[in-house]
Amino acid sequence: MPKLGMEPIRRDALVKATIAEVGVTGSLDVTVARIARRAGVSPGLAHHYFGGKEDLLFAAMRHILGLYGASVRAELARAATPLDRLAGIIRASFGPDNFEPAVIAAWLSFYVHAQSDPGARRLLGIYQARLGSNLTHALRPLAGAQAPDIAWTLASMIDGLYIRHALGDAPDGPQASARVIALAGTLIAAGAPHTMTTGEAP
């Protein structure tokens, strides 16, 4: 029988082990036995807590989305201006909890999975909607009606840098953030120059 009080610890270990195994294989073709071994528990206990691999994968997706959401909230709590908000949202995407090899591999695997799985598609849709909404809200005072289009472009660049990083051809987190922030400044200046003043460029 599972020890009392150990369930949250073991569930967390299993979720993190799932992300790590997906990162190692570069796909969702992992077994519960491998995940359980990495987490230091028996396969039977893994099934007891999660039921099966699909439940573990969804728990891993929710965990990654939770870390990302916490990063965004922390950045926004420090933001004093729309430009601060915009830069913070971008930095959150490339923070150490999000822009590291295992998590990146998991993200890309989940994107592929979402093409055929409605549940995965729904979770990724939530992420995309929140990212787009956050970027648009930050951009609205800076770019007006063009904010949604600029937000879409920035979100696409963020996704692209994740893909490039997975292929071993991308800057590190701070450099990636700087590139997206620089693109944001260029797009804002090109589309709405009246919103930019000296010293305000990101």
Residue, then its C-alpha position, 0 to 999 in steps of 0.5 A: m500500500p502507498k505510504l500516507g503522505m507520500e502521494p504528492i511527492r511521488r506524483d510530482a516525481l512521476v510527472k517530472a520523470t515523464i518530462a525527463e523521459v520524453g526529453v531523452t527520447g524526443s517523443l511520447d514513445v515512452t513506457v510507464a515502466r521507464i518513467a516509474r524507474r526514473a521516478g524511483v517507484s514501481p510501475g504498479l504504483a505509477h498506475h495506481y496514481f495515474g491509471g496509465k501513460e496517457d494520464l501521466l502525459f496529460a499531467a506532465m503537460r499541465h505541469i509544464l503549463g503551470l510552470y509557464g503560467a507562474s513564470v508569466r505571473a512573476e514577470l507581470a508582477r514586476a512590470a510597471t509599464p506596457l513595455d515591461r509587461l511585453a518584455g516580461i511575457i517574452r522572458a517568461s517563455f525563455g526562462p530556466d523552467n521553460f527553455e531547457p532541453a527536456v521541457i522543449a522536447a516535451w513541448l514539441s512532442f505535445y504539439v505533434h500529439a495534439q494533431s491527433d488527440p483532442g485533449a492535448r489539442r485543447l491544452l495547447g489551445i489554452y496555452q496559445a490563447r493565453l500567450g496571444s491574449n497576454l501579448t496583445h494586452a501588453l501591445r495594445p497601448l503601444a501598437g493599437a489596432q495592430a497589437p493582435d497581428i504583432a502578438w501573432t508574429l511574436a508568438s510564432m517567433i517564440d515557437g520557432l526558437y523552441i524548434r531551432h533549440a530542439l535542433g541544436d541551433a538556437p541561442d540560449g534563453p537570455q539571447a532568445s528573449a533579447r531577439v524577440i524583444a528586439l523584433a517587438g521593438t522593430l514592429i512597434a516602431a514600424g507600425a506605430p512610431h508615435t507610441m515610442t519615445t526616447g529610452e522606451a524601446p525594449 
